[in-house]
């Protein structure tokens, strides 16, 4: 079942200039997942966008696809979010092209399945580094710029597994719970500078890469648990990110919004 062909996918809204005049820096935007869908929605909402990914070829393809949709050509730079030098170079490149950064969307994440007693240090550390520490690195690099301007928004991508238990997901769940805690603490620190920091927590959002890396049986089971009996379309998650990035969420900070039809 794919998000595009699954049952009961609603007609999703078009742009309403919610991010008109804003600049957006987005990590992990190549491919077919939430990051690419969010970049497309940011452009549809009138933002100027700068995207990154660790995969050079896929990043170039993402830029071409976004440009072909008729909303302009986003800036881009390859970035390994586990390397501080890459993060600093990405932020510098985005500022050079955009002038400033109004919105940072931390989408980078890495999953995997391993029971705790069989999990290696490398498996644990890699998932935590990509899914949690990268958010710390990106925020640390961008927030001083936002503080100086007394303006800015950060949206982090967490997961309902930060609340829920699932076998084989101790590393990923711990990382996403960490993203939630980081979001809340950073939001309190940033509020005096008029910077808002929130997160989304998707349950299951279907895209091609997920279908390649997850068994059909598990996808069917996870979809069955959802109240609507289907996974989210990645654009449905992107729409919540757009909401948090926009002035519609002007009084929200330190919040984690579940993008799910299950209760945590």
C-alpha positions in Angstrom: 0.0 0.0 0.0 1.5 3.4 -0.9 0.4 6.8 0.2 -0.6 7.7 -3.3 -2.8 4.6 -4.0 -4.0 3.7 -0.5 -7.7 4.1 0.5 -9.3 7.3 1.7 -6.6 9.8 0.9 -8.2 13.2 1.2 -7.8 16.0 -1.3 -5.0 18.0 0.2 -5.0 21.8 0.2 -3.0 23.9 -2.1 -0.8 26.8 -1.1 -2.2 29.8 0.9 1.0 31.9 1.1 1.5 30.8 4.7 5.3 31.2 4.4 5.3 34.0 1.9 8.6 35.9 2.1 10.1 33.4 4.6 13.4 31.5 4.2 13.6 27.8 5.1 16.6 25.5 5.7 15.6 21.8 5.6 17.7 18.7 6.3 17.3 15.3 4.7 15.1 16.5 1.9 16.1 14.1 -0.9 14.1 11.0 -1.8 10.4 10.5 -1.4 9.8 11.0 2.3 8.6 13.7 4.7 11.6 15.9 4.0 10.9 16.2 0.2 7.2 16.6 0.8 7.9 19.4 3.3 10.3 21.2 0.9 7.6 21.1 -1.8 5.0 22.4 0.6 7.3 25.2 1.7 7.7 26.3 -1.9 4.0 26.1 -2.5 3.5 28.3 0.5 5.8 31.0 -0.9 9.0 30.3 0.9 12.5 30.5 -0.4 14.0 27.1 0.4 17.5 25.6 0.9 17.7 21.8 1.2 20.4 19.3 2.2 20.9 15.6 2.2 23.9 13.2 2.6 23.2 11.7 -0.8 24.6 13.9 -3.6 22.8 12.3 -6.5 19.5 12.1 -4.8 19.8 15.7 -3.6 20.4 16.8 -7.2 17.3 14.8 -8.3 15.3 16.4 -5.5 16.3 19.9 -6.6 15.3 19.1 -10.2 12.0 17.7 -9.2 11.2 20.6 -7.0 12.1 23.1 -9.7 9.9 21.2 -12.2 6.9 21.8 -10.0 7.1 25.5 -10.9 7.8 27.1 -7.6 11.5 28.1 -8.3 14.8 26.3 -7.8 15.8 25.7 -4.2 19.4 26.1 -3.0 21.1 22.9 -1.9 24.3 21.5 -0.3 25.3 18.0 0.6 25.6 17.6 4.3 26.4 14.8 6.7 24.6 16.0 9.9 26.9 13.8 12.0 29.8 16.1 11.1 30.0 19.5 12.7 32.1 20.9 9.9 29.4 19.8 7.4 26.7 21.4 9.5 28.6 24.7 9.8 29.2 24.8 6.1 25.5 24.1 5.4 24.4 26.9 7.6 26.9 29.3 6.1 25.8 28.3 2.5 22.2 28.7 3.4 22.7 32.2 4.9 24.8 33.2 1.9 22.1 32.3 -0.5 19.0 33.2 1.5 20.4 36.2 3.4 19.0 34.8 6.7 17.2 31.8 8.0 13.6 32.2 9.2 12.7 28.6 9.6 14.9 25.5 10.4 13.3 22.1 9.8 15.3 19.2 11.3 14.2 16.2 9.4 17.3 14.0 9.4 16.8 10.6 11.1 17.9 7.0 10.9 16.0 3.8 11.9 16.8 0.2 12.2 15.6 -2.9 14.0 17.6 -4.8 16.7 16.6 -6.2 20.0 18.4 -4.6 22.9 20.4 -7.6 24.0 21.7 -8.0 20.4 22.3 -4.3 19.6 25.9 -3.3 19.1 27.4 0.0 20.3 27.8 1.0 16.7 24.1 0.5 16.0 23.0 2.4 19.1 25.5 5.3 18.5 24.7 5.7 14.8 21.0 6.0 15.3 21.4 8.4 18.2 23.9 10.5 16.2 21.8 10.9 13.1 18.3 11.1 14.8 19.1 13.1 18.0 22.6 14.7 18.0 22.1 16.1 14.6 19.2 18.1 15.9 21.4 19.5 18.6 24.1 20.4 16.1 21.8 22.1 13.7 20.1 24.1 16.5 23.4 25.1 18.0 24.5 26.4 14.6 21.3 28.2 13.6 19.9 29.6 16.9 22.5 32.3 17.5 21.6 33.8 14.1 17.9 33.7 15.0 18.6 35.1 18.5 20.4 38.0 16.9 17.4 38.7 14.6 14.9 38.2 17.5 12.9 36.0 15.1 12.8 32.4 14.0 11.1 29.0 14.0 12.5 25.5 14.4 10.4 22.4 13.7 11.9 19.0 14.7 10.8 15.7 13.4 10.3 13.3 16.3 8.1 10.1 16.3 5.3 8.6 18.2 7.9 6.0 19.3 9.1 8.7 21.7 6.0 7.8 23.6 5.1 4.2 22.5 6.9 0.9 23.0 7.9 -1.2 20.0 10.2 -4.2 20.1 13.5 -3.8 18.3 13.3 0.1 18.4 15.1 0.9 21.7 17.7 3.1 20.0 15.3 4.9 17.7 12.7 5.4 20.4 15.3 6.7 22.8 16.5 9.1 20.1 13.1 10.4 19.3 12.2 10.8 23.0 15.4 12.8 23.2 14.2 15.0 20.3 11.0 15.7 22.2 12.9 16.7 25.4 15.5 18.8 23.5 12.6 20.6 21.8 11.0 21.5 25.1 14.2 22.7 26.8 15.4 24.6 23.7 12.0 26.3 23.4 12.2 27.7 27.0 15.7 29.0 26.3 14.7 30.5 23.0 11.4 32.2 24.0 13.1 35.4 25.3 14.5 35.8 21.8 11.1 35.4 20.2 12.1 32.1 18.6 9.6 29.2 18.6 10.7 25.5 18.7 8.2 22.7 18.2 8.2 19.1 16.9 6.0 16.8 15.0 5.6 13.1 16.0 4.4 11.0 13.0 3.3 7.4 13.4 3.5 5.8 10.0 3.9 7.9 6.8 4.2 5.8 3.7 6.9 6.4 1.1 9.0 4.4 -1.3 12.1 4.1 1.0 10.0 2.8 3.9 8.4 0.2 1.6 11.9 -1.0 0.7 13.2 -1.2 4.3 10.2 -2.6 6.1 8.4 -5.9 5.7 4.9 -5.8 4.1 3.6 -7.7 7.2 4.9 -5.0 9.6 3.5 -2.2 7.4 0.1 -3.9 7.3 0.1 -4.3 11.1 1.1 -0.7 11.7 -1.5 0.6 9.3 -4.1 -1.6 10.9 -3.5 0.0 14.2 -4.3 3.4 12.8 -7.9 4.6 13.3 -8.2 5.4 9.6 -6.8 2.0 8.7 -4.1 3.5 6.5 -0.7 5.2 6.9 -0.4 8.9 6.5 0.5 10.4 3.2 3.8 12.2 3.7 2.1 15.5 2.6 -0.2 15.1 5.6 2.8 15.2 7.9 4.3 18.1 5.9 1.1 20.1 6.3 1.5 20.0 10.1 5.1 21.1 9.8 3.9 24.0 7.6 1.4 24.9 10.3 4.1 25.0 13.0 6.4 27.0 10.8 3.7 29.6 10.0 2.2 32.4 12.0 -0.9 30.3 12.6 1.1 28.7 15.4 2.4 32.0 16.8 1.7 31.0 20.4 3.0 27.5 20.3 6.4 26.6 21.6 7.8 23.5 23.2 5.0 21.5 21.9 5.1 18.0 20.2 2.2 17.4 17.9 1.3 13.8 17.2 0.5 13.3 13.5 -1.3 10.0 14.1 -4.7 8.5 14.3 -3.7 6.6 17.4 -3.5 7.8 20.9 0.0 7.6 22.3 
